[in-house]
Amino acid sequence: MAEGTPRVAVYLDFDNIVMSWYDRVHGRNAYSRDRQRIAGAPTDPEVADRLARATVDVGAIIDYAASFGTLVLTRAYADWSAPVNSEYRSQLVARAVDLVQLFPAAAYAKNGADIRLAVDAVEDMFRLPDLTHVVIVAGDSDYVPLAQRCKRLGRFVVGVGVAGSTAKSLAAACDQFDSYDALPGVAPAPQQAQEAEKKDASAPRRRTKKPSTDPTEDLLERALRLESDKEGSDWQHASAVKSLIKRLDPSFSEKALGHKSFSEFVKAHPSVAEVDESGNIVQIRLVADRR
């Protein structure tokens, strides 16, 4: 581990993010109305379709957290026996997420996940003194004291929540707060898409992100978007982007892909990025129609 590399802990109130995104996709209080059907008949075609359209992109959240530094621990809190959550177990485990079980009696009760998550987070900060960043994925105002305590203990606090379901007080308590809806790779909810279409009807047409069948292209594009969002600039140092890619996918190797250098790897994907080697530092950015 290089000296000075930021070390990040991620805590997901998974029930909160799943329910909030479901409401974002299907309308206010939709999850409360559909809860009994979801619990009793998750394989019903209509229920399954509604759940599928409100699927949370776990990878986008974890990749976003990794843009701040090396992930030293990632925990997700939920009742993993519930059908709405069990669908995510395999992909969470594949991303080395520790699944913390909240038993049914407490899983949907007030403060069920809040207290367990907060206790674990505070304990981790004392147990891991080199922890630099804490990412809290939730929108509940009950997490305000936790965010404030993390800041008092010298950690940089990042919050992630669903737009429209996040308490303003939580966003204000964090050093940085970003909407799940706006994370790179997250498809907009139907309402968002409709609103954007109306808003841009008379504006010049912007080209949308092109789908790619090459996973390395997707990885390169996501890393560039994350780094650009963080730095506030289109052009990024190639070394910083490569470091982020390695955090997003530790198995990445440009040499294993047949390239002598990272710059050569980027040049092999001209539809995604362009390279500037005119200065002492190699810089790269997304091509114009992907920004």
C-alpha positions as CSV (number, residue, x, y, z in Angstrom):
1,M,0.0,0.0,0.0
2,A,1.5,3.3,-1.0
3,E,2.0,5.8,1.8
4,G,-0.8,8.4,1.9
5,T,-3.3,6.4,-0.1
6,P,-6.8,7.2,1.2
7,R,-8.6,4.3,2.9
8,V,-12.3,4.1,2.6
9,A,-15.1,2.3,4.6
10,V,-18.5,2.0,3.1
11,Y,-21.8,1.4,5.0
12,L,-25.0,0.7,3.1
13,D,-28.4,0.8,4.7
14,F,-29.6,-1.5,1.9
15,D,-33.3,-1.5,2.8
16,N,-33.3,2.3,2.7
17,I,-31.7,2.6,-0.7
18,V,-33.8,-0.2,-2.2
19,M,-37.1,1.3,-0.9
20,S,-36.1,4.8,-1.8
21,W,-35.2,3.9,-5.4
22,Y,-38.4,1.9,-5.7
23,D,-40.4,5.0,-4.7
24,R,-38.3,7.1,-7.1
25,V,-39.1,4.8,-10.0
26,H,-42.8,4.0,-9.2
27,G,-43.9,7.1,-7.3
28,R,-44.1,8.3,-3.8
29,N,-44.9,5.6,-1.1
30,A,-45.1,2.9,-3.8
31,Y,-43.0,0.5,-1.8
32,S,-45.3,0.8,1.2
33,R,-48.3,0.1,-1.0
34,D,-46.6,-2.9,-2.7
35,R,-44.8,-4.3,0.4
36,Q,-47.3,-7.1,1.1
37,R,-47.3,-8.2,-2.6
38,I,-43.5,-8.1,-2.7
39,A,-43.2,-10.2,0.4
40,G,-45.9,-12.6,-0.4
41,A,-45.6,-13.1,-4.2
42,P,-42.2,-11.9,-5.5
43,T,-42.4,-14.1,-8.5
44,D,-45.7,-12.8,-9.7
45,P,-45.0,-11.3,-13.2
46,E,-46.3,-7.9,-12.4
47,V,-44.4,-7.7,-9.1
48,A,-41.3,-9.1,-10.6
49,D,-41.4,-6.5,-13.4
50,R,-41.8,-3.7,-10.9
51,L,-38.9,-4.9,-8.9
52,A,-36.7,-5.3,-12.0
53,R,-37.4,-1.8,-13.2
54,A,-36.4,-0.5,-9.7
55,T,-33.2,-2.6,-9.5
56,V,-30.4,-0.8,-7.7
57,D,-27.0,-0.7,-9.5
58,V,-24.8,-1.9,-6.6
59,G,-21.7,-1.8,-8.8
60,A,-22.2,2.0,-9.5
61,I,-22.3,2.7,-5.8
62,I,-19.2,0.6,-5.0
63,D,-17.2,2.0,-7.9
64,Y,-18.1,5.6,-6.8
65,A,-16.9,4.8,-3.3
66,A,-13.7,3.4,-4.7
67,S,-13.0,6.6,-6.5
68,F,-12.1,8.1,-3.1
69,G,-9.4,5.5,-2.3
70,T,-8.8,1.9,-1.4
71,L,-11.9,0.2,0.0
72,V,-10.8,-1.4,3.3
73,L,-14.3,-2.6,4.2
74,T,-17.8,-2.5,2.8
75,R,-20.9,-3.5,4.7
76,A,-24.5,-3.8,3.7
77,Y,-27.3,-4.0,6.3
78,A,-30.6,-5.7,5.5
79,D,-32.8,-8.7,6.1
80,W,-31.2,-10.9,3.4
81,S,-33.9,-13.5,3.7
82,A,-36.4,-11.1,2.2
83,P,-36.9,-11.7,-1.5
84,V,-36.4,-8.1,-2.5
85,N,-32.9,-8.2,-1.0
86,S,-31.9,-11.8,-1.6
87,E,-31.7,-11.1,-5.4
88,Y,-28.7,-8.9,-4.7
89,R,-26.7,-11.3,-2.5
90,S,-24.6,-12.9,-5.2
91,Q,-23.5,-9.6,-6.8
92,L,-22.7,-8.1,-3.4
93,V,-20.6,-11.1,-2.4
94,A,-18.8,-10.9,-5.7
95,R,-17.8,-7.3,-4.8
96,A,-16.5,-8.4,-1.4
97,V,-19.4,-6.8,0.5
98,D,-19.9,-8.0,4.0
99,L,-23.7,-8.8,4.4
100,V,-24.9,-7.9,7.9
101,Q,-28.2,-9.8,8.7
102,L,-31.0,-7.8,10.3
103,F,-33.6,-10.3,11.4
104,P,-37.2,-9.8,10.3
105,A,-38.4,-8.5,13.7
106,A,-36.0,-5.5,13.3
107,A,-35.4,-5.2,9.6
108,Y,-38.3,-2.9,8.9
109,A,-38.6,-1.4,12.4
110,K,-37.7,2.2,13.1
111,N,-33.9,2.5,13.5
112,G,-33.4,-1.2,12.8
113,A,-30.4,-0.7,10.5
114,D,-29.5,2.8,11.8
115,I,-28.3,1.7,15.2
116,R,-26.4,-1.4,14.1
117,L,-24.7,0.6,11.3
118,A,-23.8,3.5,13.5
119,V,-22.3,1.3,16.2
120,D,-20.2,-0.6,13.7
121,A,-19.0,2.6,12.0
122,V,-17.9,4.2,15.2
123,E,-16.2,1.0,16.4
124,D,-14.4,0.7,13.0
125,M,-13.0,4.3,13.3
126,F,-11.4,3.5,16.6
127,R,-10.3,0.0,15.4
128,L,-8.9,1.4,12.1
129,P,-7.1,4.7,12.9
130,D,-5.8,4.9,9.3
131,L,-9.3,5.1,7.9
132,T,-9.6,8.4,6.0
133,H,-13.1,8.3,4.4
134,V,-16.5,7.1,5.5
135,V,-19.2,6.6,2.8
136,I,-22.7,6.4,4.2
137,V,-25.3,5.1,1.7
138,A,-28.7,6.1,3.1
139,G,-31.1,9.1,3.2
140,D,-32.4,9.0,6.7
141,S,-31.9,12.0,9.0
142,D,-31.2,9.5,11.8
143,Y,-27.7,9.2,10.3
144,V,-26.9,12.9,11.0
145,P,-25.3,12.2,14.4
146,L,-23.1,9.5,12.8
147,A,-21.9,11.8,10.1
148,Q,-21.1,14.5,12.6
149,R,-19.2,12.1,14.8
150,C,-17.2,10.8,11.9
151,K,-16.2,14.4,11.0
152,R,-15.2,15.1,14.6
153,L,-13.0,12.0,14.5
154,G,-11.2,13.5,11.5
155,R,-12.8,11.4,8.7
156,F,-14.0,12.8,5.4
157,V,-17.7,11.9,5.2
158,V,-19.4,11.1,1.9
159,G,-23.1,10.6,1.7
160,V,-25.1,8.9,-1.1
161,G,-28.9,8.9,-1.2
162,V,-31.8,8.8,-3.6
163,A,-33.0,12.2,-4.9
164,G,-36.3,13.2,-3.3
165,S,-35.9,10.7,-0.4
166,T,-32.8,12.2,1.4
167,A,-33.1,14.4,4.4
168,K,-31.5,17.8,3.8
169,S,-30.0,17.7,7.3
170,L,-28.0,14.5,6.3
171,A,-26.7,16.1,3.2
172,A,-25.6,19.2,5.2
173,A,-23.9,17.0,7.8
174,C,-21.6,15.3,5.2
175,D,-18.4,16.8,3.7
176,Q,-19.8,15.7,0.3
177,F,-23.2,14.4,-0.7
178,D,-24.1,12.9,-4.1
179,S,-27.4,11.6,-5.4
180,Y,-27.5,8.0,-6.3
181,D,-29.4,9.0,-9.4
182,A,-26.4,11.0,-10.7
183,L,-23.7,8.4,-10.2
184,P,-21.9,7.3,-13.3
185,G,-23.5,4.2,-14.8
186,V,-26.9,4.6,-13.1
187,A,-29.8,4.7,-15.6
188,P,-32.3,7.5,-14.9
189,A,-35.6,6.6,-13.3
190,P,-38.6,6.8,-15.8
191,Q,-39.8,10.1,-14.3
192,Q,-36.4,11.6,-14.7
193,A,-36.2,10.6,-18.3
194,Q,-39.6,12.1,-19.1
195,E,-38.7,15.4,-17.3
196,A,-35.4,15.6,-19.1
197,E,-37.1,14.9,-22.4
198,K,-39.6,17.7,-21.9
199,K,-36.9,20.1,-20.6
200,D,-34.6,19.5,-23.6
201,A,-37.3,19.3,-26.3
202,S,-36.3,22.8,-27.6
203,A,-32.6,22.5,-26.8
204,P,-29.8,21.1,-29.1
205,R,-29.8,17.4,-29.0
206,R,-27.1,15.8,-26.9
207,R,-25.8,12.3,-27.8
208,T,-26.4,9.8,-25.0
209,K,-23.9,7.3,-23.7
210,K,-23.2,4.6,-26.2
211,P,-23.6,1.0,-25.0
212,S,-20.5,-1.1,-25.3
213,T,-20.0,-4.8,-25.5
214,D,-16.3,-4.5,-24.4
215,P,-16.1,-4.6,-20.6
216,T,-12.7,-2.8,-20.6
217,E,-14.3,0.1,-22.5
218,D,-17.0,0.4,-19.9
219,L,-14.4,0.3,-17.2
220,L,-12.3,3.0,-18.8
221,E,-15.4,5.2,-19.4
222,R,-16.7,4.8,-15.8
223,A,-13.3,5.6,-14.4
224,L,-13.0,8.7,-16.5
225,R,-16.5,9.9,-15.5
226,L,-15.8,9.3,-11.8
227,E,-12.4,11.1,-11.9
228,S,-13.8,14.0,-13.9
229,D,-16.7,14.4,-11.5
230,K,-14.3,14.4,-8.6
231,E,-11.7,16.8,-10.1
232,G,-14.2,19.0,-12.0
233,S,-12.2,18.9,-15.2
234,D,-12.5,16.9,-18.5
235,W,-8.7,16.3,-18.8
236,Q,-7.3,13.8,-16.2
237,H,-3.8,12.5,-15.5
238,A,-3.5,9.1,-17.1
239,S,-1.8,7.8,-13.9
240,A,-4.8,8.8,-11.7
241,V,-7.3,7.2,-14.1
242,K,-5.2,4.0,-14.1
243,S,-5.1,3.9,-10.3
244,L,-8.8,4.3,-10.2
245,I,-9.3,1.5,-12.7
246,K,-7.2,-0.7,-10.5
247,R,-9.3,0.1,-7.5
248,L,-12.5,-0.6,-9.5
249,D,-11.1,-3.9,-10.9
250,P,-7.9,-5.1,-9.2
251,S,-7.5,-7.7,-11.9
252,F,-7.0,-5.1,-14.6
253,S,-3.7,-5.2,-16.5
254,E,-3.1,-3.4,-19.8
255,K,-0.2,-5.9,-20.5
256,A,-2.6,-8.8,-20.1
257,L,-4.8,-7.2,-22.7
258,G,-1.9,-7.0,-25.1
259,H,-0.8,-3.3,-24.6
260,K,2.7,-2.2,-23.7
261,S,1.5,0.8,-21.7
262,F,-1.7,2.3,-20.3
263,S,-1.5,5.1,-22.9
264,E,-1.5,2.4,-25.6
265,F,-4.5,0.8,-24.0
266,V,-6.4,4.1,-24.0
267,K,-5.4,4.7,-27.7
268,A,-6.9,1.4,-28.5
269,H,-10.3,2.7,-27.5
270,P,-10.7,5.9,-29.6
271,S,-14.4,5.8,-29.4
272,V,-14.2,6.2,-25.6
273,A,-11.2,8.5,-24.8
274,E,-8.6,10.7,-26.4
275,V,-5.0,11.1,-25.3
276,D,-2.9,14.3,-25.0
277,E,0.9,13.5,-24.9
278,S,2.0,17.0,-25.8
279,G,3.2,17.8,-22.2
280,N,5.3,16.1,-19.6
281,I,2.2,14.5,-18.1
282,V,0.0,12.3,-20.2
283,Q,-3.6,13.3,-20.0
284,I,-6.8,11.7,-21.2
285,R,-10.5,12.6,-21.4
286,L,-13.8,11.2,-22.7
287,V,-14.4,11.9,-26.4
288,A,-16.8,14.8,-27.0
289,D,-19.9,12.8,-27.7
290,R,-19.6,10.9,-24.4
291,R,-19.3,13.9,-22.1
